[in-house]
Amino acid sequence: MSRDSLCIDDRHSGYRLFTLDRRNRINGTSMLFEPCISPKGNKGIAMFTYRSVRNPQPSACARQALEAALLTCLALAAACAPSSDETPGVTSAAGEAADQPFETDHFVPSTPENLNWGWFPIDKEPVLRMQSGETVRVNTLTHVGAGQNEDPVTYLTGLGIPRDEILQDVLDFWATRDGRPREGRSGHVITGPIHVEGAEPGDVLEIKILSIETRVPWGVNSTSARGGVFSTSYPGYAEGDPALDILPGTRHVIRTGEVDGREVAFFSDDIQVPLAPFMGILAVAPDPVVGQPGVTVPSVQGSRPPGPFGGNLDVKDLKAGTTVYLPVFHPGALFYVGDGHGAQGDGEVSGTAIEQSLTGTFRLRVHKDRSITGPRAENDQHYILMGIDLDLDRAARHAVWEVVNFLVEEKGLTPARALSLASIAVDFRISEVVDLTQVVSGFIPKDVFLR
């Protein structure tokens, strides 16, 4: 006997079948439908399970009974599911909460009062106060369409994006942009800060990434004649370097969607890139000092360069299922998130990824018994240690140093043995090279440790 699920989803007008193997029915599977609780925990989802037993020679009567059972379930689902205006978690182009994969303790929308343009305030009133260990669902906005001089509808429809796919949150934010100071700031639109009770300077904030979802079915990548690693502002630039023959300011609109159960970005008719959404910015409020990368005005940390506080790390591996750790510099930690990317290669060499508005769900936890000096992360396969510096070579050296320190402190190796293991088992990757400071990440495989 096998067991599977039939799920009716009312997120979009009408009902949609999630899982039902029609071949089983044709081959003669008898099904017993019974109500159950949705694993998503949503009130707007009706879920039924069925048990199936193979019948080698199903009768026409049996097949008709199965069809009737299915229709009965559809009708029952329609009757018991609340209407969309009563259902929490229903998404719309206006930017309300996307459907939740599980219940969360808090939700932060991307409304103007919750957004910051290109910097990490250290004294802003928190948009949310939450307890350590609680979960929060956060809407973010891409800067594309939100930060330019032209109004978002004219700008984005000019790129070929349908009007009904432009979030109302973008229009609302753009209407406030002239009243937002710009000195010392960059271009990202960032949600926050979120105050985590009990966090104090010297603590560690754990950010468990539970889910990352797209809010719109499109993103934009930008290229220019000297953008990204070819920019004259790139630290590795030298006069006389060749520039690519690219039209300045080219915007590449990339649709995203699903093909054969896979989420992809439709780069062209014959190129599909796997969708791997993540937040380019995960940060705590920094301790900005004039002269540090991105700090030209006292107490104003621009969002472009990452640093010990995290920030614009653009490490594509910081996706759902990963846990990030950041040192705390201010009471409450003051967590910020933004710069959503639908997909990105290591390096982000053009200067942008697929810039896309995303929704992230996180569990935030304060650790009092740990102390770190910069961002680190882990997933089921790896410990991830990061080196950050204006110079790529020094960023690599810093990453190796972080790996060695981790192996000494957490695994009990001597420095010499730690460096030896780093050389034979650890992969060092250039995660980001276009944000003034460079990020090199060391990936320590967990499966080399037998205990």
N, C-alpha and C positions, 0 to 999 in steps of 0.2 A: 504494500500500500504506500502510495506517495502522497505528499501534501504540498499544496501550492496556494497562491493567493490571487484573488480577484479584487482589484482596487478601482473604485470609481472616483474620479477627480473632478471637482467643480471649480478649479482655479480659473478656468477660462469658460466662456459661455457654453452651456451644455455639459455633457458628461463624456469622459474619455476612459477607455479601458486601459489599465496599466499592464496587467499580466494575465494572459489566458492563452494557453496553447491550443489553438483550434485543431491542430492535427490530432491531438489526443481525443477530441470529441469525435472527429471523423473516424478514427480507428476504433472507437468504442470505449470511451472512458466514462464510467458513471461517476457523478459528482454529488456530494452532499454539501449544500451551502449552509453556513451557519454564521450568525453575527459574531464579530470580534472587535477588539479595540485596535484602531490604526496604530502601527508602530511609529508613525510620525507624530501622534499625539494631537492632531488638528481636529477641530470640531467640524470643519468643512469637508472632511474626507470620510466616505463610507467604505468600509472594508469587509469583505467576506472571505472565508476560506473554503476550500473544498478538498475532500479526500477522493482520490481516484483509484479505481481498480480496473485493470485491463479486462475487457470482454473480447474474446477472440472473434466472435461473429455477432456484432451488435444488430439488433433488429431496427426496422424503421421506426417502430413505436418508441424504442429507447432513445433514438436520436431526437425524435420530436419532444420527448420528455426533457431532454437536456436543453434543447432550445427554449422550452417553456421555463425551465429553471433559471436560465440566464436572463430572460425577459423579466421574470419576477424579481430577480435581484436588482436589475436596473431600476425597476419601478420603486422598489423598496428603498434603494439608495436615494432616489430623487425625493421620496417622501420624507426621509429622516434627515437629509442634509439641510442645514440652515441656508437661508438666502445669502447672497454675497454681501449685502449690506449689514448682515449680522455676524459675518464670519471673520474672525481675526486672521491676519496672514494673507488676505487676498491682495494680489498685486495689481497695480495699474500704472499707466504712463505718468501719473502724477507723482510717483515716487513713494507710495506707501510701502509698508513692510512686504517683502516678498514672502511666498509661502514658506513656512518654517519646517525644517526637517525634524525638529523636536521643539518642545517648549523651552523657552528661555525666561530668565528672571527679569530682563530689562530689554528695552528697544530704544535706540537713538536714531531718529530720522535725520536725513540730510537737509534740514531746513536752514535758512540763512543764519539764524542765531547759533546754530551748532557747528558752523563752518568757519574755517580760517583760511586766508589766502596767502599761501607761500611762507608761513612761519609757524613756530611753535611757541605760543605765549606761555610765560611762566607764572603769570598772575591773573589769568582769566578765570572768572567764575565757572566751575565745572558744569558741564551740560548734564552730568549724571553723577550721583554718589552711590557706590555699591559696596557690598561686603566682599572680602576676600573669599574666593571659591565660587562666587556666583557667575552666571552666564549673561552675556549681553549680545544682542544682535544690532549691528551698526550698518546703516546705509552710507555709501560714499558716492562721490561724483568725480568723474574725470574732468580735467581742466579743459578738455576740448569742447568748445562751445560756451564755456563759462567765463573765460578770462580775456577774450579778445574784445576789441572795440565794437565790432558789429554785433547787433542783437542775435541771440542764439538761433532763433527761427530762420532768419535770413541766412546766417552763416551756415548752419547745419543742413538746411534744405538745399542750399547752394552746392553742398558736397554730395547731394543725392540721398540724404537721409529723410525718410518720410516724416511728416509733421507729427503723426501720432506715435512716433518712436522717440520723441524728444521729451525728456522728463520735465514735469512742471517745476521740480526742484532746481533745475538748471536756470529756468527763466526767473525764478524768485531770487536765486543767488546773484545772477547777472544784474538784476535791478538794484542791488545793494553795493555793487563793486565800486562805484565812484566815491562812496563814503568810507572806503577801507584804505588805510594808509599803505603805501607801497615801498617806502624807503627801506632798503636792506632785505627785501623780501623776494621770494622766487615765485613760480607760477602754479604750484600745486594747490588743489582744493582739498583741505584736510578736515576730518570730523574729530571733534573733541574740545576740551579734554574730559576724560572720565577719571574721577577721583575714586581710588580704591582705599577703603578705610583701613587704617593701621599701617600703611606704607610710610616709611621714613627714610631719609637719606642713609645710604649704606646697605639698605635691603636689596632684595632682588624681586623683580616683578616677573612672574611666569605668565606667558600668554599662550594658552592652548588654542590652536586654530581648529575649530570644530567643523566649519563649513565655509566655503566661498562660492557665491553664486552670481551669475550675471543678471543685471537689471534690464538691459536692453540687448537686442540681437545684433549689435554692431560695435565696432571700435575703430580707432584711427591710428595709423602709424605715419610718422612724418620723416621726410628726408629733405636735405638741402645740399647746396653745392659744397659747403664746408661744415656740415653738421656732424654731430657725434664725434667719432675719433678723427674725423677730417677737419674739425673745427680749429680755427686759429687759437681758441681759448683752451684747447685740449693740452694738458700738461706735457704730452710727448711731442707737441708740434714744433717743427723747426722751419724757419723761413726757407722757401724753395721746395717744400714738400709738394708732391703732385696732388691736385684736387680732382675728385671725380666730376665728370661732365653730367651733373644732375641739375634740373631746373630748380631754382631756389623756391623754398616754401611748398614743396609738393606734399599733398595730404593724400594718403592711401586709405580709403574707407574699406574696411574688411568686415563682411558679414559673418556672423557666427550662428551655429545651429547644430542639428543632430543628423547624423547619417548612420544607418544600420546600428543604432544604439550607441554610437560614439559622438561625443561633442567635438566639433571641429571649427576651425576658422577657414572660410572659403577665400583663400588668397587669390586664386584665379580659377578658370574652368577646369584646369587639370592639376591644380596644386591645392591640397588640403593640409592644414597644419593642426595637429591635435590641440584642443583647447585645454589649457592648464592654468586656470585663474589663480592669482595670488595678489596680495597687497604689497605694492612696492614700498609703501611707508608703514612701518610699525615703530612707534617711538614713545618714549617718556619725555616729559618736559626736561630740556637740557640745562646745563649750567653755562650759558653763553658768555664768552670773554672776547672782547674786541681783539682781532688778530687771528683768532681761530678761523678755520675754513667756514665761510658762510656768515661770519659775524663782522659787519662793518658799522653797526649802530649798537650802542650799549643795550644789553638785554634782549636783542633781537637776533634769534638764530634763524637764518634763511633755510628753506626746506630743501634746497638742492643738494648740498653735500651731506652724506651720512657721517656719523661719528659715534662716540662711546654710548650716546643715548639711543642709538638705533637710527631712526629717521629713514631717509631715502636709500635704503640698502639695496633694493632691486635684486635681491637674491631669489631666483625663480623657484627655489626649493622650499621656500617658506609658504607652503600651501596647506590645504586641509590635511589634518593628520600630523602636522608638525607642531612642536612646542618651542617657543622662543623665550629666551631669558634676557632681561635688560637690567642694568644697575639703576637704582633709584637715586635721584638727585634732589627731589622736593617732596614735602609731605603729600601723601595721596598718590604719588607716582605721576599722575596726570598723563594718562594714556591717550595717544593720538593714532589715527589710522587713515589711510587714503592712498591715492595714486594706484588705483586698480589696474591690473594688467590681465588681459585675456590669455595672452601667451607671450613669451619672451625667450630669446636665446641667451646663453651666457654671454655677458659683456654688454648687451643692449647697445650695439655698436652704432646704430644710426642716431642714438640719443633718445629714442622712444621705443616702447613696445607696442602691443595692441592696447592702446589707452581706452579703458572701458569702465563704465560705472558698475560697481559691484556691491554686494551685500556680504558682510562677514559675520560669523558667529564665533564668539570667543569665551573662554573661561579664564578669568583673571585671578591669580592667586599670589599672595605675598609670602616670601620666604625670609625669615628672620635669621636663619642659621647659615646663610650662604653669603658670599661676597665675590663679585666679579667686577672687572674693569671695563668690559665692553660686551657687545651682543654675542650671544651664542645660541645654538638651537640643537634639537635632536628630533629624529623620527624613528620609525621602527628599524631602519637599516643603518643609520649613521648618527654619530655625534658630529655637529657642524661648528667649527670654530672659524672666526673671521678676523682678517687683518685689514685695517683701513689706514690709508695714507695718501698724501698728495702724489707721491711717487709710486708707480706700479711695482718697481723692484722692492721698495721698502714695505709696501703692502704685503708682498709675498713673504718677506722675511718676518713681518709681524704675524702673519697667519701661521707660519711654522713655529714661531715662538709660542703662540697661543696653544697650538696642538701639543707641543712639548710640555708646557705647564700643566695642561689638562691631564696628560698621561702620568705626570709625576704626582699631581695632587689627587686625582680621582682613581687612578689605577695602580699607584704605588711603584711605578718604575723609577729607576735612576734617570737623571737627565741624559746620560749617554745612551741608555737602552731606549729611552723615549724617542730620541732623535733617530736612532736606528730603525725603530718601528715606523716612524713617520716617513722614512725614506723608502721602506719596502712595502708598506701597506696602505698609506694614506694618499688620497687623491687631492691635489690642490688645483682649484679651478678659478679662472677669472670670472667673477660673478657680475661685475659692473665696472666700466671704465670711462663713463661719460658724465659723471656728476661731481666734477672737480676733485673730490677724493675718490680713490679707487678701492675696490673691495675684492680681495682674494679669499676664497673659502676653502678650508681643509675639511675633507670628509673622512672621518675615522670609521671604518666598518665595524659594526657591533659584533658581527659573527666571528671575529678573530678572538674574542674573549670567551673562554670556556666557562667562566664563572664571574 
